[in-house]
Amino acid sequence: MQRLQDRIAVVTGAGSGIGLASARRMAAEGATIVAVDIDAEAGKAAAAETDGVFIAADVASEQQVSELYAEVASRFGRIDVAFNNAGISPPEDDSILTTGLDAWRRVQEVNLTSVYLCCKYVIPYMQAAGKGSIINTASFVAVLGAATSQISYTASKGGVLAMSRELGVQFAREGIRVNALCPGPVNTPLLQELFAKDPERAARRLVHVPMGRFAEPAEVAAAVVFLASDDASFITAASFLVDGGIAGAYVTPS
């Protein structure tokens, strides 16, 4: 299918994981990809693979985000899709009893403030065009709690979900859709690192997935493309769960 034919899609965190898989899938569906990453090597590789362009940016920097969208609009004339996906989950973000203020603030800056900035600076270009789709990466942890906490990560993703809902309502009549993507655990380098560092903690997560496995990045990318496309033309302000049934489970199959 070519559901994104001739559309300009900006993907932050495009160098790996869900961002890379989504860039690949959007390119396969006809989009021109602007791959954004703080890691120049990974971002350039993503752009090369998708026949797109790479722009280096720290999405926690207001100036760099503003310049990013201005450059895209100048180069292509419009921005049709913004997939705000950059995020971190450092090991020092743990229980509220042990997580320091510096760790808390860093995660909030990268995971929540960056989404605020990306939305703030892309929406005017979409208003000018009278249309656009914004997909913000939240998480299944935004809709349920965990005893093995990553307190700042969880709080940041809850913020992304609430902000996406409000923006989806505010700009609905201007043709701009804003949705929060809520993936369950995904087989990405971040999760693989968790398995390597703490297999017991990682295994405790798997038992709660009704489908009995973690998602593959391509499965989440399929949801991203759906939300970006006209197939989702009446979907906005939604919390779009792609979690293998986690949020709906009381117990899981044995």
Secondary structure by P-SEA (a helix, b strand, c coil): ccccccbbbbbccccccaaaaaaaaaaaaccccccccccaaaaaaaaaaacbbbbbbccccaaaaaaaaaaaaaacccccccccbbbbbcccccccccccaaaaaaaaaaccaaaaaaaacaaaaaaaaccbbbbbbbcccccccccccaaaaaaaaaaaaaaaaaaaaaaccccbbbbbbbbcccccaaaaaaaaacaaaaaaaaaaccccccccaaaaaaaaaaaacccccccccccccccccccccccccc
